[in-house]
């Protein structure tokens, strides 16, 4: 997996050695970044269910000011930390070993500008995350990757084969 664009374009990322981890396909990540791209310069970003950190690192590559990575799995945390070190972006990031849903419950309204989420498809985390966002918008934009056959109550959904991206906008 590589960074698609920006100052780290072409740099390889370490992926977690865990069969349960499903990295976002390059074409989906590229489309995702194109959609939120105008909001990334100088943005405060949250990368929920961070895995390798590809989404947050892509955001940094495209001009985001800072990223809070939220991940619980030890293998994913190891890959994430290796990628942060390889890119030399430690001063712009914070890594939280935490459950993403519990993490966002503690955020204040509009605590970040852009939030990315790629929760496991086999859970109801995507639905719960959108519900939490609707109760208290913790970002100006929440974008969630999920199964294409799952309808989330967002403001816009884009489908890419069996994957969908749903975007929710705060006030």
VOBA-1610 file (N, C-alpha, C; in pm, whole numbers, padded with zeros to 5 digits, always signed):
BEGIN
Unk+00085-00117+00000Unk+00000+00000+00000Unk+00090+00123+00000Unk+00049+00225-00075Unk+00126+00348-00088Unk+00040+00471-00061Unk+00107+00581-00026Unk+00041+00711-00017Unk+00012+00754-00160Unk-00109+00798-00187Unk-00155+00828-00323Unk-00106+00963-00373Unk-00109+01067-00288Unk-00076+01202-00337Unk-00017+01286-00226Unk+00030+01405-00262Unk+00083+01499-00165Unk+00232+01482-00142Unk+00280+01537-00032Unk+00424+01539-00008Unk+00484+01401+00017Unk+00404+01303+00056Unk+00454+01166+00077Unk+00414+01072-00036Unk+00369+01127-00146Unk+00322+01046-00259Unk+00423+00936-00294Unk+00368+00816-00309Unk+00449+00701-00348Unk+00517+00629-00235Unk+00516+00685-00115Unk+00581+00619-00001Unk+00499+00496+00039Unk+00570+00388+00062Unk+00506+00262+00103Unk+00470+00265+00250Unk+00359+00198+00281Unk+00313+00185+00419Unk+00317+00039+00461Unk+00350+00017+00586Unk+00344-00117+00645Unk+00198-00145+00676Unk+00151-00265+00644Unk+00014-00302+00678Unk+00017-00403+00793Unk-00085-00401+00879Unk-00087-00494+00992Unk-00086-00639+00945Unk-00017-00721+01020Unk-00014-00864+00989Unk-00128-00932+01064Unk-00248-00909+01014Unk-00369-00959+01079Unk-00471-00985+00969Unk-00514-01109+00955Unk-00607-01146+00849Unk-00742-01074+00863Unk-00772-01024+00983Unk-00900-00954+01003Unk-00896-00810+00954Unk-00776-00758+00926Unk-00762-00620+00881Unk-00788-00613+00731Unk-00872-00518+00690Unk-00911-00500+00551Unk-00871-00359+00507Unk-00748-00343+00453Unk-00706-00209+00412Unk-00798-00153+00303Unk-00820-00022+00308Unk-00901+00045+00208Unk-00829+00036+00073Unk-00902-00005-00029Unk-00844-00017-00163Unk-00793+00119-00210Unk-00684+00119-00286Unk-00624+00244-00334Unk-00725+00333-00406Unk-00806+00274-00495Unk-00900+00357-00571Unk-01007+00418-00482Unk-01049+00346-00378Unk-01147+00401-00284Unk-01082+00511-00202Unk-00959+00487-00156Unk-00889+00589-00076Unk-00864+00714-00160Unk-00829+00696-00287Unk-00806+00811-00375Unk-00935+00891-00394Unk-01047+00821-00417Unk-01177+00890-00432Unk-01214+00960-00302Unk-01195+00892-00190Unk-01226+00947-00058Unk-01151+01077-00037Unk-01022+01076-00066Unk-00940+01196-00046Unk-00979+01308-00143Unk-01020+01273-00263Unk-01064+01375-00358Unk-01190+01445-00307Unk-01278+01369-00244Unk-01404+01426-00194Unk-01378+01521-00077Unk-01294+01480+00018Unk-01269+01564+00136Unk-01149+01656+00118Unk-01077+01642+00007Unk-00954+01717-00017Unk-00961+01865+00012Unk-01065+01937-00031Unk-01071+02081-00003Unk-01075+02114+00146Unk-01114+02019+00230Unk-01122+02043+00374Unk-00993+02005+00448Unk-00895+01947+00379Unk-00776+01896+00447Unk-00667+01999+00480Unk-00641+02100+00398Unk-00533+02192+00435Unk-00555+02254+00573Unk-00455+02236+00659Unk-00454+02288+00796Unk-00562+02227+00886Unk-00617+02114+00847Unk-00725+02051+00923Unk-00674+01971+01042Unk-00759+01963+01143Unk-00740+01871+01255Unk-00819+01746+01219Unk-00751+01633+01208Unk-00810+01510+01156Unk-00813+01402+01264Unk-00918+01322+01263Unk-00924+01201+01345Unk-00932+01082+01250Unk-00849+00983+01273Unk-00850+00859+01195Unk-00894+00749+01291Unk-01023+00718+01288Unk-01084+00620+01378Unk-01073+00482+01317Unk-01046+00381+01400Unk-01019+00246+01349Unk-00902+00256+01251Unk-00793+00316+01295Unk-00685+00360+01208Unk-00612+00250+01132Unk-00602+00131+01188Unk-00527+00027+01119Unk-00384+00073+01094Unk-00341+00074+00969Unk-00205+00117+00933Unk-00188+00268+00941Unk-00300+00340+00951Unk-00294+00486+00952Unk-00300+00547+00814Unk-00330+00468+00712Unk-00325+00515+00574Unk-00411+00640+00551Unk-00530+00645+00608Unk-00618+00760+00584Unk-00562+00886+00648Unk-00523+00878+00773Unk-00468+00993+00841Unk-00335+01038+00782Unk-00251+00944+00743Unk-00123+00978+00682Unk-00143+01040+00544Unk-00242+00991+00472Unk-00277+01052+00343Unk-00324+01196+00365Unk-00402+01218+00471Unk-00448+01354+00502Unk-00330+01445+00535Unk-00234+01395+00614Unk-00114+01473+00644Unk-00036+01504+00517Unk-00026+01406+00430Unk+00044+01425+00304Unk-00019+01535+00221Unk-00150+01554+00237Unk-00225+01654+00160Unk-00247+01784+00237Unk-00174+01803+00348Unk-00178+01932+00413Unk-00248+01943+00547Unk-00299+01833+00601Unk-00363+01840+00733Unk-00260+01886+00838Unk-00306+01960+00936Unk-00219+02011+01042Unk-00181+01901+01141Unk-00281+01820+01181Unk-00256+01718+01282Unk-00354+01603+01265Unk-00316+01487+01320Unk-00402+01369+01315Unk-00400+01299+01451Unk-00520+01266+01499Unk-00536+01178+01614Unk-00574+01041+01558Unk-00485+00944+01577Unk-00511+00807+01533Unk-00570+00730+01651Unk-00678+00657+01626Unk-00744+00579+01731Unk-00749+00434+01684Unk-00684+00347+01761Unk-00674+00206+01724Unk-00660+00125+01851Unk-00710+00003+01848Unk-00707-00084+01965Unk-00619-00208+01945Unk-00613-00261+01825Unk-00543-00388+01798Unk-00392-00371+01804Unk-00323-00455+01880Unk-00177-00443+01892Unk-00103-00450+01759Unk-00141-00540+01670Unk-00074-00550+01541Unk-00091-00425+01457Unk-00210-00369+01460Unk-00235-00245+01387Unk-00158-00129+01448Unk-00152-00122+01580Unk-00076-00017+01646Unk+00072-00025+01609Unk+00126-00146+01599Unk+00267-00161+01561Unk+00290-00111+01419Unk+00202-00147+01326Unk+00214-00100+01187Unk+00199+00052+01181Unk+00102+00105+01253Unk+00078+00249+01257Unk+00201+00323+01306Unk+00258+00279+01417Unk+00376+00346+01473Unk+00495+00337+01377Unk+00510+00224+01308Unk+00619+00210+01210Unk+00600+00308+01094Unk+00477+00327+01049Unk+00449+00420+00940Unk+00473+00565+00982Unk+00434+00600+01103Unk+00455+00735+01155Unk+00606+00763+01161Unk+00681+00666+01212Unk+00826+00684+01222Unk+00890+00693+01084Unk+00850+00608+00991Unk+00909+00609+00856Unk+00886+00741+00785Unk+00770+00803+00809Unk+00739+00931+00744Unk+00790+01051+00824Unk+00834+01027+00946Unk+00887+01136+01029Unk+00784+01241+01067Unk+00662+01196+01098Unk+00554+01290+01129Unk+00510+01286+01275Unk+00595+01235+01360Unk+00560+01220+01501Unk+00513+01346+01569Unk+00565+01463+01527Unk+00526+01589+01590Unk+00385+01632+01554Unk+00329+01575+01448Unk+00196+01617+01400Unk+00086+01518+01437Unk+00120+01412+01510Unk+00021+01308+01538Unk+00016+01272+01686Unk-00098+01216+01723Unk-00115+01152+01853Unk-00179+01016+01828Unk-00126+00915+01893Unk-00181+00780+01880Unk-00252+00747+02010Unk-00379+00708+01997Unk-00461+00672+02113Unk-00493+00524+02104Unk-00448+00447+02202Unk-00488+00306+02207Unk-00622+00306+02280Unk-00729+00303+02199Unk-00862+00317+02256Unk-00967+00262+02161Unk-01082+00234+02216Unk-01199+00199+02136Unk-01250+00327+02071Unk-01269+00326+01941Unk-01307+00447+01867Unk-01441+00504+01914Unk-01538+00420+01943Unk-01668+00470+01987Unk-01657+00541+02122Unk-01583+00482+02213Unk-01563+00547+02344Unk-01483+00676+02328Unk-01387+00676+02236Unk-01307+00796+02211Unk-01396+00912+02164Unk-01483+00888+02067Unk-01565+00997+02015Unk-01672+01041+02115Unk-01713+00953+02205Unk-01809+00993+02308Unk-01752+01104+02397Unk-01619+01109+02409Unk-01554+01208+02495Unk-01518+01337+02420Unk-01533+01339+02290Unk-01496+01458+02213Unk-01601+01568+02229Unk-01554+01689+02227Unk-01644+01804+02230Unk-01696+01827+02088Unk-01805+01900+02074Unk-01854+01931+01939Unk-01746+01998+01855Unk-01735+01953+01732Unk-01636+02004+01636Unk-01493+02000+01689Unk-01459+01895+01762Unk-01323+01877+01814Unk-01222+01860+01701Unk-01269+01814+01587Unk-01181+01802+01471Unk-01256+01851+01347Unk-01180+01874+01243Unk-01239+01922+01119Unk-01291+01806+01034Unk-01209+01702+01022Unk-01244+01587+00939Unk-01218+01460+01020Unk-01315+01370+01021Unk-01298+01240+01086Unk-01319+01130+00983Unk-01221+01041+00974Unk-01230+00922+00889Unk-01258+00803+00978Unk-01341+00711+00930Unk-01366+00589+01006Unk-01379+00471+00911Unk-01306+00365+00943Unk-01312+00242+00866Unk-01330+00126+00963Unk-01450+00120+01026Unk-01472+00017+01127Unk-01488-00122+01064Unk-01470-00226+01144Unk-01489-00362+01093Unk-01630-00379+01036Unk-01638-00440+00921Unk-01768-00460+00854Unk-01859-00553+00933Unk-01803-00641+01014Unk-01883-00744+01081Unk-01947-00694+01211Unk-01930-00567+01243Unk-01990-00510+01364Unk-02093-00404+01326Unk-02160-00350+01427Unk-02253-00240+01403Unk-02188-00105+01432Unk-02055-00100+01433Unk-01983+00022+01468Unk-02013+00138+01374Unk-02030+00113+01246Unk-02058+00222+01151Unk-02190+00290+01188Unk-02292+00211+01215Unk-02422+00267+01252Unk-02413+00344+01383Unk-02343+00286+01480Unk-02331+00351+01611Unk-02252+00481+01601Unk-02150+00482+01516Unk-02068+00602+01499Unk-02150+00716+01439Unk-02229+00686+01336Unk-02313+00789+01274Unk-02417+00839+01375Unk-02473+00749+01454Unk-02572+00790+01556Unk-02507+00883+01659Unk-02385+00852+01703Unk-02315+00941+01796Unk-02289+01077+01732Unk-02252+01077+01605Unk-02226+01202+01533Unk-02352+01287+01524Unk-02465+01223+01498Unk-02592+01296+01487Unk-02632+01357+01622Unk-02598+01290+01731Unk-02629+01344+01865Unk-02539+01463+01900Unk-02411+01450+01866Unk-02314+01555+01898Unk-02204+01551+01792Unk-02216+01636+01690Unk-02118+01636+01580Unk-01978+01672+01629Unk-01892+01573+01635Unk-01756+01592+01686Unk-01659+01636+01577Unk-01708+01652+01454Unk-01626+01697+01340Unk-01714+01777+01245Unk-01650+01854+01160Unk-01727+01923+01056Unk-01772+01822+00951Unk-01687+01721+00926Unk-01720+01615+00831Unk-01682+01481+00893Unk-01775+01389+00896Unk-01748+01250+00931Unk-01765+01168+00804Unk-01666+01087+00772Unk-01677+00998+00656Unk-01648+00857+00702Unk-01736+00764+00663Unk-01731+00627+00712Unk-01729+00530+00594Unk-01633+00439+00595Unk-01631+00329+00498Unk-01713+00214+00554Unk-01794+00153+00468Unk-01879+00041+00512Unk-01918-00045+00394Unk-01986-00156+00423Unk-02037-00244+00318Unk-02137-00167+00233Unk-02134-00189+00103Unk-02224-00117+00012Unk-02370-00150+00038Unk-02398-00268+00094Unk-02537-00305+00118Unk-02591-00252+00251Unk-02512-00175+00323Unk-02555-00115+00449Unk-02594+00031+00423Unk-02718+00064+00455Unk-02765+00202+00437Unk-02743+00280+00566Unk-02656+00380+00558Unk-02632+00467+00674Unk-02705+00600+00652Unk-02756+00660+00759Unk-02827+00788+00746Unk-02731+00906+00733Unk-02663+00913+00622Unk-02567+01021+00599Unk-02624+01125+00504Unk-02541+01223+00471Unk-02581+01328+00379Unk-02547+01294+00235Unk-02453+01202+00215Unk-02410+01161+00081Unk-02343+01026+00093Unk-02373+00933+00004Unk-02309+00803+00000Unk-02261+00776-00140Unk-02138+00727-00151Unk-02079+00689-00280Unk-02044+00542-00272Unk-02073+00470-00379Unk-02047+00325-00382Unk-01935+00292-00480Unk-01849+00198-00438Unk-01736+00151-00518Unk-01735-00001-00506Unk-01808-00068-00594Unk-01819-00213-00584Unk-01892-00252-00457Unk-01828-00336-00374Unk-01893-00380-00249Unk-01861-00290-00130Unk-01797-00174-00158Unk-01761-00078-00055Unk-01838+00052-00077Unk-01875+00117+00033Unk-01941+00247+00024Unk-01874+00344+00121Unk-01882+00471+00087Unk-01837+00579+00174Unk-01957+00668+00201Unk-01987+00688+00328Unk-02097+00777+00366Unk-02037+00898+00437Unk-02087+01016+00397Unk-02039+01143+00449Unk-02151+01210+00529Unk-02117+01255+00649Unk-02210+01329+00733Unk-02147+01464+00762Unk-02228+01568+00753Unk-02178+01703+00774Unk-02236+01760+00903Unk-02149+01825+00980Unk-02192+01889+01104Unk-02260+02021+01073Unk-02301+02090+01177Unk-02372+02217+01158Unk-02286+02324+01093
//
